């Protein structure tokens, strides 16, 4: 499975509808030519990476009372 080396889109600080369109287009172009099984594997792998980032951020955050 190959993911095209297309640079990630630049997202505005306000996160507008245009940003959503940019992300959807980028995801489409990255997955173009993949089989459904490859797309699922790609989504699961990236989701696991994101979960690890969230967990790291939670454990680094100070505890609240």
C-alpha positions in Angstrom: 0.0 0.0 0.0 1.3 3.4 -0.9 0.1 6.8 0.2 0.9 9.6 -2.1 3.4 12.1 -0.7 1.0 15.0 -1.2 1.6 17.8 1.3 -1.0 18.3 3.9 -3.3 21.3 3.3 -2.7 24.5 5.3 -5.6 24.9 7.7 -6.8 28.3 9.0 -6.9 29.1 12.7 -10.7 29.6 12.4 -11.2 26.1 10.8 -13.8 27.0 8.2 -15.9 25.0 5.8 -13.2 25.6 3.2 -10.7 23.8 5.5 -13.0 20.8 5.6 -13.2 20.7 1.9 -9.4 20.9 1.6 -9.0 18.0 4.1 -11.6 15.9 2.2 -9.9 16.5 -1.1 -6.5 15.7 0.4 -7.8 12.4 1.9 -9.4 11.5 -1.4 -6.2 12.1 -3.3 -4.1 10.2 -0.8 -6.4 7.1 -1.0 -6.9 7.3 -4.8 -6.1 3.9 -6.3 -6.2 2.0 -3.0 -8.4 -1.1 -2.7 -11.2 -1.0 0.0 -9.0 -3.3 2.2 -6.1 -0.9 1.9 -8.2 2.1 2.8 -9.5 0.3 5.9 -5.9 -0.6 6.9 -4.8 2.9 6.3 -7.6 4.4 8.4 -7.0 1.9 11.3 -3.3 2.6 11.3 -3.7 6.4 11.3 -6.4 6.1 14.0 -4.1 4.1 16.2 -1.4 6.8 15.8 -4.0 9.5 16.7 -5.1 7.5 19.8 -1.5 7.3 20.9 -1.1 11.1 20.6 -4.3 11.7 22.6 -3.2 9.3 25.3 0.2 10.9 25.5 -1.4 14.4 25.8 -3.8 13.1 28.5 -0.9 11.7 30.6 1.1 14.9 30.2 -1.8 17.1 31.2 -2.0 18.2 34.9 -4.7 16.4 36.9 -7.8 18.4 37.7 -9.7 18.3 41.0 
